[in-house]
Structures are given as C-alpha cells and as structure tokens.
Amino acid sequence: MSESLKVFGNPQAIYYEGREARAMLENARKSVADLIQATPDEIYFTSSGTEGNNLALKGIALGYKDKGNHIITSPIEHISVLASLASLKKMGFVVSFLPVDKYGMIDPEAVRKMIRKETILISVQHANNEIGTIQPIAEIAKIAQENNIAFHSDAVASCGNLPIDVKELGVNALTIAAQGFYGPKGVGALYLKRGLRFSPLIEGGNQEKGIRAGTENLLGIIGMGKAAEIAKREMEIRGQKIRPLSERIIRELPKIIENTYLTGHPTERLFGHSSFCIEFIEGEALLLFLDDEGIAAASGSACTSRTLQASHVLLAIGIEHALAQGSLIFTLGKDNTEADVDYLLEKLPPIVQRLREMSPLYAKYLRGKPR
C-alpha cells in the first residue's frame, strides 16, 4: 500500500496526522494548478465537473447580482451548465443563448453583440464532449475583459488533453474533472481567479477557504494530483499517438458506411475524439450491438445517454431529430492501437446494415434510390 493510502487524518486538524494530510492535499492542489498554469490558491476541489459548473455559475452570478442579471452562454453547453442556468432564471436572472454554426462553433463577434449593460457573466465551454469542437476561448475572454464581465469556461472535456494556460486564455473561472485525464471519478476542481467576487453555495465549514465547505475527499484529490502530474508530462506524447487513430476513423468511416456524417468541426476538435450521425439507425441499439463485440462507444452525453432523447447539442447545430437519434461517439485513449481501429472498421458496417434492415425508413430510402 502506498504511503498516501495510509493517511487517515483530517486535513483541517492540527495534530500530526492532520498536518500530514494537509501537506498531501496542498501538494495535489499545486499539481492541479501546474496543469493549467494557475497558482495553488486559485484551485478549489469539488466532487465533480457537474458540481464545479454549478458552483461557478451560481457563485459568480450571485456574487455580481448587484451589478446586473444578464448571463450569456451557448445552447451546446453540458447539461450541468444549462440546468444551473435554468435555476438562476428562476431567481430572476436572464439568460441569452449564442448562435452556433453547423460545427458547433461560436463567433466571438456574436458574443460582443449580445452584451448588455446588465451582463455580468459569460460561460462558454472550452471543448464539447459530444462533438469535440474547440471554441475560440481566448478571443471570447478578451471581449469579456474589455467589458468587465466575468468569464467561465467548462474545460472538463479538454483539460489534460489540450494544453491549458488560464492566463493566456483569460478566463476568470474554469471547471475541470479528474476523470478527463485518467484520474479517479468523483473528484474535480474549480479555478477561480484571484479577486473574483463569489458567493459560496455549500456552507458549514472553512474547507477550501470557505468556497466549498465539507470534508475533502483526500484520496480522490491525491489521485487527481498524481493524474495531473502525469498528464502534464505525457500530454504531447499521448496526442501524437492518439490523433492519427481518430483521424483515420474520421476519414474512413463515412467511406465504408453510406449516409454517415461527421459531427463537430473537422479540424478544430479534441484529439482522440470522433463523432458521427448514422442515418436510419437508433444510437442506443447500435451501442448494444457494439458492446457485444467488445467495443465501448457513446451516443450523446454520458449524463443524458439513458434518457432516450435526441442530443440537445446535435439539435442546436441543425441536425434533424431523426438523424440525431443515430449519433455515435468514439473517444480514444492512450492504450488504443491501430488494431483497435481495424477491429472497429471491420465490425461496425455489418452491425449498421443489420439495424438498417429492420428500419422502415431505410426500406423507404432504398425504394426511392436510383438503380
């Protein structure tokens, strides 16, 4: 057993075991800060990316409510952002949604045009977990700075996969989660720039400097810190290995399965991420058949994949509801190989064909197809 797993002290306690636990907690905080080029005192640990988004949006909005009540975001944000903003609307805040193009990309000038004198917060994700599109965060943040508006970005999908420097990006708040870079599930962190006004949501203790009360998940945080160290060291190497594999899927899959469409930006996207809509099939059924072949994939966000609803992200970028039901997402990791891609490209076409043969829409399509 590693020495860290033997530590049971409360980081808030002043006795030896507590001081030892505190030292490990702060060491992990420094590792997470180093990953995004922040300072340790700007990092606050949470239970997840979802909690981080809730904490950031509600905490900032309530912290600046004396200045205004207008918030700007996009319609393709993670559901934890959209749900948080829905709650803020019930408190009297007004939310405006930016337009996105067919790739899910936001035009920074659209942000500028949407700003009002009451605007207090802008929240735009760094990269989309469903379609992989990377947003021009630095450009949007500059516009927010010019107008003295707090800017938050959800970087759960990108942190540990893309180099992040919070100072270069210009964000005031950034949400990350450990599982995005091979850390333990159930632990995340929130970057809050020094001087940002903030109203805590969870009260009852002085943990995390009062921003997030409650006993820290010490072992999870230690694991996140170690994963952050490894991610910073290996990020470039991982990208060099994984990117060609996902590019091959993006290039070849539409060629071997007709009526298959890439979703998200073709180049400005997360490495290792490929996403498609396959016409005349239902995504959930496709996942079950793939699982039988030992292939793990997704269809829509992991937080909403059991709802059997079309992805709000795909609908927002203009994909018709029926086609959106056939969404498929592959996220490759550091252990994937060319052989895995070979296997996928071998197994997927017959599965799609089998499902299409059961589809009345596909039969109708064949009847109208020129011979």
Secondary structure by P-SEA (a helix, b strand, c coil): cccccccccccccccaaaaaaaaaaaaaaaaaaaaaccccccccccccaaaaaaaaaaaaaaaacccccbbbbcccccaaaaaaaaaaaaabbbbbbbbbcccccccaaaaaaaccccccbbbbbccccccccccaaaaaaaaaaaabbbbbbbccccccccccccccccccbbbbbccccccccccbbbbbccccbbbbccccccccccccccccaaaaaaaaaaaaaaaaacaaaaaaccaaaaaaaaacccccccccccccccccccccbbbbbbccccaaaaaaaaaaaccccccccccccccccccaaaaaacccaaaaabbbbbbbcccccaaaaaaaaaccaaaaaaaaaacaaaaaaaaaccc
